[in-house]
Amino acid sequence: MTDAQPRILVIGEALVDVVPDSDGQPQDFPGGSPANVAIALARLGRDVRLVTLLGDDHRGAAVRAWLEASDVTVLARPTASGRTSSAAVTLDGRGAASYVFDLDWHLDEVADTGDVLHVGSIATVLDPGADAVLDAVRSHRGRALVSLDPNARPAITPDRAGPVSRVEELVTLSDVVKVSDEDLHWLHPDEDPVATATRWAGAGPGLVVVTRGGDGAVAVRPDGTTLEVPGVPVDVADTVGAGDTFSGVLVDALLGLGVRGGDDLRALSDRDVLGAVTTAAIGAAINVSRPGANPPSRGELDAALGTGE
């Protein structure tokens, strides 16, 4: 373990979420699952670089400005179309979000490296860029803390076979996997989500966490131990960015415990794992209490945890 500030590399899509306001009029909010994770980590004071694609348009400029305002270093390649990717968001009566995407993901290779690598969502399964993401994970395996959030998007990959195969491979190469129960229901509809997570935890990761929205989360360790974290009561504005905030805060909490790889994860006590997952749940609750993807700052998180000054 080391006290040096780790360099975090996030690879994946950055886009604009087009969200209806109270009158049903569309509003642009910068987002994209990996970009949201980068924002969450950067707002907690971490050194974060995001490898992504952005168009040469006003939306791309807005996304870049949003990322840089939270001190994310943006390593963006141009989109083939010149347009920045977007996701049309529909909210149900509970504020839960569904998406229709206009996405460009043609990443060729990733030359950058980090002490921590986070990947997930569309970037891990959408060709042709998905192969570059997989190569980056392979190259970081065993020498960095590798974090994965599959964040399944059936609207992008309606054929389940390809994404399932790719996600299963990525799981074996990752140290920390955060996955929602909804993702697991889609990936493996005939299997109980915690059973899937238990199988995953025995295949390579040091920790698999299943999030269950307002019902909390379940952490599964490689020996099959399951640890339950209750939901955090909150008035939900919408759920945009909730899982991404959870992923970012979880990685931050694990780094705060000195975790730099799979062996460190396995050495943690159950109490430490519960603490990290609880902190991630509180961070996600702060995010859903306000519109759009808006992860907490370090001060906001500390205040919610009761650890601030």
N, C-alpha and C positions, 0 to 999 in steps of 0.2 A: 504494500500500500504506500501511497505517496501523498504529500500535501500540495504538490505543484498543481497550479490551475490547469485542468485538462482542456485540450482543444477539441471542440465538438464539431463534427461535420454532419450536416443533415442533407440528404439527397431526396428530391422529389418535387412535386408540382406546387407552383404558386399561381393563384388565379383570383378571379373576382367572383364572390358570391353575390348573386342578384336576388335580394330579399325584399318581399313586399312590406311596405310600411303599414300603419294602422288603417290607412285608406286604400290599401291594395296597390299602391304605386311602387314600381320597382326602385330599389336603392342599391347602389354598389357598395359592397364591403370587401376589402382585401381578405384573402383566405387561401384555402388549400391545406389539406391535412399536414404535410411535412412543414409547410411555411408556418402554420400555427404552432407546431411543436418548437420550431426555431424561435419564434416570438416568445413562447412561454419560457424557454430556457434563458433567452437573452434578458428578459425582464427580471429574471432571478439573478442576474449578474454574471451569467456564464459567457464564455468566449465561444461564439457560435458563427459558423459559416454555412450558408445555404447554397447548394448547387441546384440550379433550377433553369427553367426556360421562361422568358418574358418577351412579349411582343413590343415592337417599337411604336407604341400608341399611348393614348392618355391613360388607359387602364394599367398598362405596364409601368408607367411612371408613378401612378398612384400606389401600386403594390410595392415598388421599390422604396418609395418614400416611407410607406408604412413600416416596412421591415427595418430600414435604416434608422427610423425614429426610435426603435427599441434596441439599436446597436447590433443588429444582425449584419454581418458582412455578406453582401449579396454577390454571388458568383453566377451570373445569369448568362446563358447563351440565347441567341435569338430564336424565336419560333419560325417554323418554315412558312407559315401563312402571314407573318407580320402582326397577327392579332394575339393579344393576351388571352389565355384560356379563361373560360367562365363556367359557372354552375348556377343554373336557375333553381332557386330554393323555394319549396312549398312547405308551409308550416301548418300542422294540424292544430286541433283545439287545445292540445297540451303544450304546444310550442315545439314539438318534435319535428325535425327537418328531414325532407327528402329532396333529392337532387336530380337534375337533368343536365348533362355535361356537354360542353363544346371544348374539347381538350386536344392539345398538341403535345406529344411527348416522344421526341426522337433523339434523345441523348445518345451520343456515340461512345464516350468513355469518360471516366472520372479520374483525373490525375491527382486530385487532392487527397490528403489523408488526415486522420484525426486520432486522438486518444479515445474518443467516443464516436461511434457512428450510429445515426438513427436513420432508418428507412421505413417506408410504409405506403399504404393506400394505393392509388392508381399507378404510381410510378413503378411499383414492384411487379405489375402484371400486364401493363399495356405495352405492346411492341410498337416500335423497335427499341424504345429506351429501357425496357425492363431488363434486357440482358446486361446493360452497363451497370445497372443497380446490383444485379446478382454478382457480377464480377467484383464490384467494390466490396460487397459483403464478404465474399470469399477471401479477398486480399486482406481484410481487417480481422478475420477470424483468428483468435488466439493471441493477437497483439493489441487489441482494443476492446473496449466494452461495446458490444453490438446490441442495439435496441431495435425491435420490430413492432409495428402496429399494423396488422394486415388491412384493417379498415375497408372491408369488402364493399365494392360498388357494383351491384348487379346491373345497373343501367349501362355501365361501361363494358362489362364482361358477362353477358347473359349466359354464355356457355360455361358451366361450372368447372368442367374437367381441367382446362388449362390453368386457371387461377388456383384451383385446389392443389394441383401438382407443384406449382411454383411456390405457393405459401408453405406447403409442407417441407420443401427443400430449404426455404429461408429459415423456417423454425429450427431446423437442425443446426444451422450455422449461427444462430443468435444466442445471446446470453440472457436478455430480458425480452419477454414477449408480453405486450398488453393487447388484449383482444376483447371485444364486446360480446355479450351473449348473442346479440343479433347477428354479428359476423359469423359466429360459430354455428348458429342455426342454419345460415345460408351455406357455409362451407361443408358442413356435415349434418344435414337435416335429420338423419336417423340416429344420431348419437347425442347423448346428454352433453351440454356444453362443458360441464366440469370434468366429465369423463374424457372428453377430447383434450382439455387442458392438462389433465393428468398424464395422458399419453404423450403429449408434447413435452411436458416437463421431464419425462424420462428419455427423451430423444436428443437432448443436447443443452437446452437452456438451463440456467441456474434459477430462473424464476419465471412463472407464467401467471399473469393476473387477468382474471375475467371480470370485466365491469358489467354491472346490471342496472345502469341508470339510477333511479331513485332508490333501488333496493340494495345499493352498496356494491361490494366487490368480493371476489374470492381469490386468494393468492395460493398457488400450488407450487410446492417445492419438488426437487428431483426425487426425493424419497417417497413422494405421494402424500406428504403432509398437506392438509388444506387449512387455510386460515381465513376466517370470514370477517369482513369489515362492514359495519352497518352503513346504510345510506345517510347522507347529510341533509337534514330538512332545509329547504330553500324555496323561495318563490321564483319559479322559472320564467325568465323572459323568452328564451328559446334555447335549444340545445346545440346550436352551431358552435363547433370548436370544443365541446365538452370533453370528448375522448382525447383530443389532441392535447388539451391542457393537462389532462390526467397523465398522459405519456410524458410530457415535458417535466411536470413536477415530480413524477416518479423517478425519472432519471436524475434530476437534481437532488432529490432526497437520498438516493443511493450513493451518488458521488459524495454527498455530505457525510455519509457513513464510511467513506474511504474505499468504496467499491470501484475497482478499475478493470475487472474481468470476471469470468465465470467462477474462478476459485474463490475470489472474495465474496461473491454472492452466496456460495454454498457455505461459507464460514459464518455468515450472519446468524444471529439468534432469531428465533421466531418473533421475539419481542421487537427486534429491529425491523424485520420485514413488515410486521403489523404497523409499526410507526410510519414507515415509508409509504405504505399503501394508504393509510389513513390520511397522511399529509396530501397525497395525490387526490384523494376524494374531496378533501376540503378545497384544494385549488380548483378542481372542476366545478364545485358548487359555486364558487365565486364567479367563475366564467358564465355559468348559465343564469346567474342572477341579473345579467345585463345583455343587451342585444348584440348579436354577432359574436365572432371569435374575439374575445377580449380577456386574455389571461391576466392573472394578478401580478402586480409587482412584488418584489421581495418584502417591502413594507406591508403591503396588504395581506400577503400570506402570513407573515409573522404575527400581524395583529389578529388574524383569524385563529391562529394556533395559540395565541396568548404568550408568544415568545418575544414580541416587540418591546421596545423601550417604553 
